Amino acid sequence: MEKNVSKEQWVAMFQEIGLSEEQMMAWHQVFETRHPEVHDQFLAWLGMSEADIVDVRNRCR
């Protein structure tokens, strides 16, 4: 079993269930609003760079 799921694999799963880019961003916004620290940890778990994490989190605010 893989320890992590990559960002690309996560996005592919969201796309497979029919989520648009806008809906994926809405999901991130809810995550950031309700659980900012855990959202940060999740993005790091995906293997995203610190710069990309900061970018995603800033776009969610």
C-alpha positions, -999 to 999 in steps of 0.1 A, spaced: 0 0 0 13 35 -9 21 58 20 9 89 1 -14 97 -28 0 122 -52 -16 155 -60 -22 142 -95 -39 110 -82 -61 130 -59 -71 154 -87 -78 124 -110 -102 109 -83 -120 142 -80 -123 144 -118 -135 108 -120 -165 117 -97 -172 147 -119 -158 176 -99 -148 207 -119 -118 229 -112 -142 254 -95 -157 226 -73 -122 214 -63 -113 249 -53 -145 252 -33 -136 220 -15 -101 235 -6 -118 267 5 -141 248 29 -111 228 42 -90 259 47 -118 278 65 -128 249 88 -94 233 94 -65 255 83 -38 235 101 -50 202 88 -54 216 53 -17 226 54 -7 191 66 -29 175 39 -12 196 11 22 186 25 12 150 26 4 152 -11 40 161 -16 34 197 -27 62 222 -24 60 248 3 56 275 -24 26 256 -39 11 251 -5 13 288 2 -3 295 -32 -32 271 -27 -39 284 8 -37 320 -3 -62 314 -31 -86 298 -6 -88 328 16 
